[in-house]
Structure formats: structure tokens, C-alpha cells
Amino acid sequence: MNGRQLPLLQTAVPGPSVAAWMERLAAVECPAITARRSGRAAAGATDPILWAEARGANVLDTDGNRFVDLTAGFGVAAVGHAHPKVVETITSQAGRLIHGMGDLFPTREKILLAERLAARTPGRLQHSIFGCNGADAVEAAIKTAVIATGRPRVLGFHNSYHGLSHGALSVSGYRDGFRLPFAARIGASDLRLPYASCRACPLGDTHPGCGQRCLTYLDHLLASATSGAGDIAAIIVEPIQVRGGFHLPPEGWLTRLREVTRARGILLIFDEVFTGFGRTGQWFAADHEGVEPDLLVVGKSLAGGLPLSACLGLPEVMEAWGATKGEAIHTSTFIGHPLACATALTTLDIIEEEGLVARSEALGAKLLADLRAAVGGHHAVGDIRGRGLLVGVELQRDGRPWAGGGVAAMQAMLERGFLMCPAGAAAEVASFHPPLVVTEEQLEAAVAAFAGWLATVQA
Ligand SMILES: Cc1ncc(COP(=O)(O)O)c(C=O)c1O
């Protein structure tokens, strides 16, 4: 098994060379990206580390520090970084065929992967459109929904994150700053639906006594064209909102959302870019309730670290595109990239062979229990929730979400040898989504380090 290395912090972070690299980066990278670093520096945070190497659940930086990666590199490295079989496939495939002409002259790798995804994804999902990143696949799903229904609007939920391309932004509900500068191009802000973020219910209700009133309200909205629902093609939803703050809908919510959308003739798109491929302890989050969406969007961990995504759809929905008249009407240069598709096939093999879905469920349950036992009653911890190896700790100050608490946790954990990301609209959540090959020892060490940091946080 990969990643059987314990945390070993060899020097303090970051080393002097990092500052010089950051200066060079700031000179050549768009400020849209470096600005965040400056902001953090102004807030007293140190520079980030420079990744030099990564294997299993470990990352080494250019100063020789070794970290345990509790992020899986934005949720990508489910099978661990540089899994030997992934490296071997990349090497052998690269010697044969790196790039092809995906729509014009398809490759075996693309066909095999499309078949494999059709067999592995929920229900009757069968036809796929490949992309390079999550946002590409979201665009494909939105376009498909519009083509299939002849209606223009796709609705998303409060706090949802679907990527930063124009179409994805038009359905995301996360942070105004991402969308507002482009509002004139994307179109007026569309309605955002109330998500089942039960800790802070948008309707002010309390679960379970509410009877899932958010869905009753949604159904009511969709009931009549007069309320503005006449031209809705689809609703897009994350089965668990990750970036938006680790919101897990209560049991039955996705099933009922499926019923409501089906009854109203509105397509349902599941965005499983983060939750797919075992992350939540099932192959897909949809599998927990056996829900079949009309369209499914996947990405991140699909290709073992290479950029690849896919939108899958039910045959009757995808067929609305019609047969091409010689030229593909939805395509791109790298569509069905053979190197990425071959690596994805190996990644799916590894998930199966190493039992990583069950491992995610078991280790995730232990992580959740360990965190609750270690820091559950702490004054700065509002809630600890998750499913599989997808666990978030909501941090609080004076009983309210601690804006920036997740960033403070990230910095403190970096100094202790662990990589973390913040989540939530106010960065109030510290998130744990390590590679699924992470060891129990690494997770226990992470919990101890996290508890150690919290012990230093004043009330
Ligand atoms: C649920 C979800 N959808 C879509 C995306 C966008 O993916 P990408 O950044 O690869 O475009 C993300 C990225 O974090 C995501 O979490």
C-alpha cells in the first residue's frame, strides 16, 4: 500500500528559498492567483510551501520537509500520489500514444473508459462527454440539459460550487466575488435554491422536525410557470456540498429531490466532481440512496492525477443532441485524451483491487469518531460532520462560524507537518479529505496535531 509513511517534519517551514521563488512567481503569474497569497501574507500567514515530490499520502517540499497530505491535492489523489501502477501506465502509454484526435479518430482507451464508466456509474447513465476539468463537464451537462428540454435555465443551490467557467459560474452559489465581475456576460443572477445545510437552515428550520421544508418550498416554486418555473431545464446539485462548507443533506433528501424534479419534468444533474470514486464510502454519493440522476458530472480523482472529467447522461437525454452531420457539435482538442483515459482505467482498477471504497468508509468512520472524541467539546468547534474520507470541522468563535478559522487551521497544521484546505463561504471549516490510501497512523497523528493546535486557541 502506498503512503505508509508517518509524518516527519525535518525542518521548520518555509525555508528561505521559498520567499525567493514566491517573488519570481509574483512577477509572472496573474494577480488573480497570487493576490490570495499576498492577502494571506498580510494577515500574518507565512508563504506557502513549494511541492517538489509527492508519493502516497506524503508530499515533500523543496526544503526537504515531508508532509501528510490531508487534501489529496484538492481531492484528486484518491489512489495516492504517484501510485506505481499509475506511473507505469503513464510511462507505457506515453511510449505508444499520448494524444489523438478524440472525436474524429477515436482511440481504444477512450472507448474502454466510456464503457467502464457506463458500467460503474449509478443507474442507466451510459453516454459520456469527456472534458479536461470539472468545469468542462459541468458545461457539457448544462448544454445537454438545454438541448434535451428546449428550455434555457439551469438552477443551482445556495453555496454550491461547480467551477469558474461562465456556465459553471451561472449555476454556482459560492462567493459573489467569483461571479459578480462577469455578471453582465453570464446574465442576471438566477434564483438559488435552499440547500439542506441544516446547521444553518436557509429557511430557519430545524431538522428533523422540519419535514424537509426546503424541498416542499422547491416543489412549490417549480409548480407553476407564474412563479418563474416555466423555462427551467434542470437543477444541478452536489450530493454533498464540499467547498461550500461540508453540508450533508439528511437521509432521503436526494431521493425526494429526484422525485420532485421528475414529477415536474425537470432534469436533475448530480455534480460528483468531488464526491465521486469512493470519496464518501460508496462509489458515488448518489449510491448511498440509490438515486439515478439524468446527468452526472465527474472529474478530480478520475485519472489518478491527470486532468480528465466526464459528463454522463441517460441515453434518452443524451440522444437529444441528435446524430452529427459530419462535424461534432460538442468537442474539444483534447477530448478523450488517450493518456488520461488509459490512466483513468488503471485508477479504476486500483480503486477496485485495493478496496478503496470500503477503506474510505471504514477509515472515514474512524476519523469522524476520533475527531469527535478528541475535539468534540472544544469551544472553537461548532460541528464535526462527514461521510467516508470527507470530513469537515466547522470552527466557531463566540458560538458563530469563525470566519477564516479554516485558514488558521491550515497554517497551524502546515507547521505541524500536515496539508489541509479551508472550506465554507467564510472559510470557517477545516477539511479532511486525504488520499484513500492514507494510513490509520497518519490519520491518528493528524487528529492529535489538530487537537494540539486547538488547545492553543483561546476562547
Ligand atoms: C463539486 C465541484 N464541481 C466542480 C468543480 C470544478 O472543478 P475544476 O476545478 O476541475 O474545474 C469543483 C472543484 O473543486 C467541485 O468541487
The ligand as an SDF file (V2000), in Angstrom:
LIG
                    3D

 16 16  0  0  0  0  0  0  0  0999 V2000
  -18.3010   19.9240   -6.8490 C   0  0  0  0  0  0  0  0  0  0  0  0
  -17.3460   20.5520   -7.8120 C   0  0  0  0  0  0  0  0  0  0  0  0
  -17.7310   20.7570   -9.0660 N   0  0  0  0  0  0  0  0  0  0  0  0
  -16.9200   21.3190   -9.9780 C   0  0  0  0  0  0  0  0  0  0  0  0
  -15.6510   21.7290   -9.6290 C   0  0  0  0  0  0  0  0  0  0  0  0
  -14.7740   22.3710  -10.6510 C   0  0  0  0  0  0  0  0  0  0  0  0
  -13.7370   21.5210  -10.9990 O   0  0  0  0  0  0  0  0  0  0  0  0
  -12.4450   22.1020  -11.7020 P   0  0  0  0  0  0  0  0  0  0  0  0
  -11.7690   22.9850  -10.7050 O   0  0  0  0  0  0  0  0  0  0  0  0
  -11.6420   20.8740  -12.0510 O   0  0  0  0  0  0  0  0  0  0  0  0
  -12.9010   22.8480  -12.9130 O   0  0  0  0  0  0  0  0  0  0  0  0
  -15.1970   21.5370   -8.3200 C   0  0  0  0  0  0  0  0  0  0  0  0
  -13.8670   21.9580   -7.9080 C   0  0  0  0  0  0  0  0  0  0  0  0
  -13.4990   21.9790   -6.7580 O   0  0  0  0  0  0  0  0  0  0  0  0
  -16.0730   20.9350   -7.3750 C   0  0  0  0  0  0  0  0  0  0  0  0
  -15.7070   20.7250   -6.0990 O   0  0  0  0  0  0  0  0  0  0  0  0
  1  2  1  0
  2  3  1  0
  2 15  2  0
  3  4  2  0
  4  5  1  0
  5  6  1  0
  5 12  2  0
  6  7  1  0
  7  8  1  0
  8  9  2  0
  8 10  1  0
  8 11  1  0
 12 13  1  0
 12 15  1  0
 13 14  2  0
 15 16  1  0
M  END
$$$$
